[in-house]
Amino acid sequence: MFIITDNNIKYIIYNSIVIPNFRRIFMKEIFIAFSNYNRETNKIILSYIEKMGPHQFRSNIKSYYKNIGEAFYHIMNSDIRWLTRFSKFRESHIQSRDLDVFLTHKKVDIEKIYKKKNVFIKLRREIDTEIINLINAIPE
């Protein structure tokens, strides 16, 4: 941690984050805030995905990803990787063969994801909770 002053403003530099005139914020607090935001955002998104039919799930959208299914795949894949990273602080309790669907580098099988949509939505909620639990296990 470094404290520097510039034009009567104190800056605290901690773990590459600069925070003017604030108390020291730990990376753990930031990860907790991000993971809570992530979980709440996913709740909203999942409530829409649960109601989608197959046509809506795979319809072309004007986005980087071709359809909702591909966007869902990408978000799951990213958060499973975060889950793996945070598992270094405590072993993860999520054990599912369904995780493998999202860790492959093959072409995304939207039909397979849609057919198991409810399984993946349940898994998505478990991952959100587990990421928060793993972050809470990070020592101060």
Disulfide bonds with the S-S distance in Angstrom:
none
